[in-house]
Amino acid sequence: MDANSSYGLCMDGDPPMAEIFFANLPHNVTGNELQEWADSHGVKTKSTRIILDLVAGVAPAFGYLELVKGMRVETAVAALNGKIFRHFKVMAKPVHAMVRAASRSMARS
């Protein structure tokens, strides 16, 4: 993974990564559980990221889900936002990738 993709950036011509941000997840959720839950609602995922508190070792109730190519973010958010996951009403929002022109980024270097 290059530095641009790790920050949600894409170069001209590359499609932005389709990603969803989740809030109010259970504190002990795993990436596999989040992926299975999304799949059960018809959302096909490529990967998940659960953000962990480094001291406590548990999730501070949020994470990310990357969609497979061709899955529309709006459709996935509509299918997951406000749904119940282990007694928690989950908030789902699209992550908007920033598009940066290659010529501008090289000119600033």
N, C-alpha and C positions, 0 to 999 in steps of 0.2 A: 504494500500500500504506500502510495506516495504522499507527500505532505499536503497536497491539495485535497485529496479524497478524505483524509482524516479530519479536515475541517469543513466538510460539506461543500467544497468548491468543485466546479467543473470547468473544463476548458471549452472554448468554442467548438461546436460540433458534437460534444459528448452530451448525452441526455443526463439530466440531473438524477441523482439517486432518489427513489421514492421511499420516504421514511416517515414514520408516525412517532410522535412523542406521547407518552402515557404518564398520567399523574394519578395518584390515589391507588397505587398497586399495593397488594399485601407486602409487608416488610420481608417476608421469607420466600418470596416468589423466585423461581428459577427461570432461566431463558427458555428451557424446554417447556415448562408449564405455560408461559406466555405464548409461545408458538402454538402449542396444542389448543389453547383457548381461542386464539385468533383463527386457527384452522377450523374449529368447530362452528365459527360464525361465517365461514366461507371466504376468509381472507388468507391468501397464500403468501407465505413469508420466505424470505431468503436468509435472514439472520435476525438475532435479537441482541440487545445490550441492556443488561440490568446494571444500573449505577449503584455501587456499594459504598457505604460509609467505611473508610479505611480503618477507623478505630473500632467501631462496633461490629463490623463485618456483615451488616445487614443492609438491605436496600432502603434508602430513604423515601420509598414509595413512588419512584419514577424510573422510567426506562424508555428504550427505543426499539422499534421494529422496522426492519427494512423489507420492502415488498419485492416479490419476484417481478421480473420484467413483464410489462403488459398489464399488471394490476394497477388500477387507477386509485390514487390516494384518496380522492373524494369519496369513492365507493367504499373503500376500506374504513375510512373514518366514520362514515354514516353507519356502517355495520357494527362498529365497536364502541363508539362514543355513548356514554351513559349506560352501558351494559354492566351487569353484575359479574364480578370475578371474585369468587370466594367471599361473599358477603360485602364486597367493596364495590361501590359505584365508580367505575373507571372513567376518567376523562381522556379522550383521544383527540389530538390535533395534528394537522400536517406540519412537517418540518419543511421550511422553504430553503432550498439550496441557493447559494449565491453563484451567479454565473459571472466569470471574469474573463475578459478578452486576453488572449495570449500576448498580443502586441503590447497592451498596456502593462501587463505584469513584467514583461521583459524590459520595457523602457524604464521602469522604476528601479531595476536592479543595479 
